[in-house]
Amino acid sequence: MGKDDDLYSIEKCGSVMEGYGFFSVDVTGSEQDIDIMVSPTILSVHEDDIDVSRTPVGFVWVQIDELLQRMKNSGSNLLQILKKANQQFVSASAIYSHFLRVTQENFNDGDFDVVQNEPAITLRAKEINARRYGYMRVMDIAVALSFSGWPRSAVEWLNRESRDFRLLSTGTIQKIARGGCHLVYKPSGSSENSHLDWRFSFSKAEKTLLQYHSDKHALKLCYIMLRYAYKKHLKPRLGNKKILASYYLKTIFLWLAETDTGFGYHNLADPRLGALFELMINKVREAYDKHFMSHYFISHWNLLRDLSKSELNHAQDLLDDLSQNKKEYISYIQDIREYILPLAKQSGGAYNELLVIIDESATRHTLFQAFYISSFIFGTLIFVKCVLNALYLDIALCSV
């Protein structure tokens, strides 16, 4: 996307690309979106380019001198914009404004409306095109910089002492490290100039890990249940308060997936499936109780750092309610029947099989038995749905 030296690379990420973003607005009451990172292809940040002394943990400023030297023969318009914006550091807001203009030029007359939602840009399918893009007709775009190599602040993750290497292989860790990460435009809230703030993003690594852990069927199913409970029952009660994010649930999942807790992560027939689900809830609850949730890759980064005592208490109350009413929250198989029914009528096949399982579970099986029978079919449906929506996304982006 873009022209000549001002091309942007695209990295699709988030729950949809990880295979967990399949809840429709009809099921959860909230719209599903696709997360995208866009990075100027001429900018690649190295460890020596970043300054960590001016920002809290997890955030950096990017020094511009070395970048300019590496791009001295470039005719980039963006490069000239960056020089004017700040002489010392790469301005995140300047790149944001540049990409916003590029997006508006390319999309405003097409299938999508461009919504300025700084630090993100939202593409929303116009009403006439909503049917084409299905229930995932919203794209949230984050402006990013590609980070070459593995950051020094996350080096502990490479050889974590607490890790059970039977649950996460050394080869996968090395592959992730070679792939590097990103810096995304996100004000930290506590630096001298929020327009210069970049936050580490490991979305590419997370996508690889969630694929790697996909054979841990019991743990994966509990994570799906927890995500559903969050979207259906917790998020609506949060309003605009950003005190309990779905990313925190993913963080807990990733920590558990590499830790031997005594549960059979791979075995859906394990009668302790409910206890594993409860363990995940309790892990989130404990983090709020201690006012510390360790970022999965940068372990000394406290994700709950900026929350007040009252905000922590509010989140704890919601999690307590979830823990005390587990049966209500894990009944999502019945909840999605309304969503599956028209698909079964239209396409038949696996959708019909899933519908039968849903109906049978109401009278002949417990919820956990229903989860066991349906999980394999459901996993296939999730994959197919994600592929179809990814293709729609590629069509939209490549037609620019």
Secondary structure, 3 states (H helix, E strand, C coil): CCCHHHCEEEEEEHHHHHCCCCCCHHHHCCCCEEEEEEEECCCEECHHHEECCCCCCCEEEEECHHHHHHCCCCCCHHHHHHHHHCCCECCHHHHHHHHHHHHHHHHCCCCEEEEEECCEEEEEECHHHHHHHCCCCEEEEEEEEEECCCCHHHHHHHCCCCCCCCCCCHHHHHHHHHHCEEEEECCCCCCCCHHHCEEEECHHHHHHHHHHHHHCHHHHHHHHHHHHHHHHHHHHHHCCCCCCCHHHHHHHHHHHHCCCCCCCCCCCCCCCHHHHHHHHHHHHHHHHHHCCCECCCCCCCECCCCCCHHHHHHHHHHHHHHHHCHHHHCCHHHHCHHHHHHHHHHHCCHHHHHHHHHHHHHHCCCHHHHHHHHHHHHHHHHHHHHHHHHHHHHHHHHCC
